[in-house]
Amino acid sequence: MDISIIFKLAAIGILVTVVCQILKKSDRDDISTVVSIVGLVIALTIAVTMIGDLFETIRDIFQLT
């Protein structure tokens, strides 16, 4: 695991927040909701990939098949 992944997740969160605020101020609430859902899906995809790598490492450490 690398610290850059945490920075990527933080950058995604900040970017999504800024875009959502701009869209809400311009009365585009529906698009703002879509942007926040897409940001959540991207962040969860990164997290699931990290969890998969963690399980793979645990499997290698304990030599499980």
For each residue, the residues with C-beta under 8 A, 3 or more apart:
1: 5 50 53 54
2: 5
3: 6 7
4: 7 8
5: 1 2 8 9 46 50
6: 3 9 10
7: 3 4 10 11
8: 4 5 11 12 46
9: 5 6 12 13 43 46 47
10: 6 7 13 14
11: 7 8 14 15
12: 8 9 15 16 39 42 43 46
13: 9 10 16 17 39 43
14: 10 11 17 18
15: 11 12 18 19 39
16: 12 13 19 20 35 36 38 39
17: 13 14 20 21
18: 14 15 21 22
19: 15 16 22 23 32 35
20: 16 17 23 24 32 35 36
21: 17 18 24 25
22: 18 19 25 26
23: 19 20 26 28 29 31 32 35
24: 20 21 27 28 29 32
25: 21 22
26: 22 23
27: 24
28: 23 24 31 32
29: 23 24 32 33
30: 33 34
31: 23 28 34 35
32: 19 20 23 24 28 29 35 36
33: 29 30 36 37
34: 30 31 37 38
35: 16 19 20 23 31 32 38 39
36: 16 20 32 33 39 40
37: 33 34 40 41
38: 16 34 35 41 42
39: 12 13 15 16 35 36 42 43
40: 36 37 43 44
41: 37 38 44 45
42: 12 38 39 45 46
43: 9 12 13 39 40 46 47
44: 40 41 47 48
45: 41 42 48 49
46: 5 8 9 12 42 43 49 50
47: 9 43 44 50 51
48: 44 45 51 52
49: 45 46 52 53
50: 1 5 46 47 53 54
51: 47 48 54 55
52: 48 49 55 56
53: 1 49 50 56 57
54: 1 50 51 57 58
55: 51 52 58 59
56: 52 53 59 60
57: 53 54 60 61
58: 54 55 61 62 64
59: 55 56 62 63 64
60: 56 57 63
61: 57 58
62: 58 59
63: 59 60
64: 58 59
65:
